[in-house]
């Protein structure tokens, strides 16, 4: 079947199978060139293989839960949305969550996803206790930090290239309600936005929408949103009786691919200016439901179609703390000069690096979406060069067009990862279109 990543730019005819048992899965592994595919939310070609794409939807059961520790054991094809639906009413929430709940647990491990709390809690892997992994020989091994430290580390953030993730034991966090106490800060420029992040490192969650087309004194103006899980006693009286009940969000649908001219420098600039003004009006404290705070885009079904039939690419880099402000300023200047702004521009503060091959490093991460057209690739290549020069790296879960040369210049760990895969016979057994493109 013809499949693509969430960005829609990597359409490819792939052989896709859906095993229902470990024995069937082992047969697929024996054929070689396999990549596991979960919800298809990687933006590029990380979860597709022309020869052997395996849909993990047949492994979608939650298996065990420890109400004392919050440890949940689930198969890799379980979706995060189902975990929340099952456990939030019981007072548990994911300890780390990406910006969409429509991902699988296996995909969260493969990308070692991060959230709005990385500066305090690290990425998803910090809450993973063990992983059951099917290797190139078809055998399933349980990986832990103590017993299989090396392969455990390579698997977290290894993009499914160390084997097929079958089951995961990970910990949820206890919460008192389904509400978030949000503090909104209007930052008139990049410096003030970063000052807000640094001054609020004690906040559990922090994230900013950033205007990537503002210029001059307003360069990098942002709406910074801090968050804490609200305690029951902090809720209005009418909410305390049912602290986990939140209003159903109105779901919108993008029924058709938008025309290519709909998103351009003028429309994005106008949107960004309006969004900043509206956000500034809401500065201060408010109470928002968990779905609106963590997953604003999930309210728009098929939002990726806004970018039109040609799709879009996402650029996400991490810059070390020492060069973050100057590097971000240079990136924003290049984007503004090109007039190719992103209205989905997100800035976050990262804490120290934890995973062996995971994306985050202590500093800042900037994520931007660009509709694909003639000038996009030239801009992205310029952003690549700025990132590399500032000592940054790139997020493989968002990548759809990087070159092996750029990847290795940015991330010296990738050469070691590729060598490990060759030495252990993993390169032939497990590969994706992305790993082939990046020579991993």
Order of alpha helices (4+ residues) and beta strands (2+ residues): beta-beta-beta-alpha-beta-beta-beta-beta-alpha-beta-alpha-alpha-beta-beta-alpha-beta-beta-alpha-beta-beta-alpha-beta-alpha-beta-alpha-beta-beta-alpha-beta-beta-alpha-beta-alpha-alpha-alpha-alpha
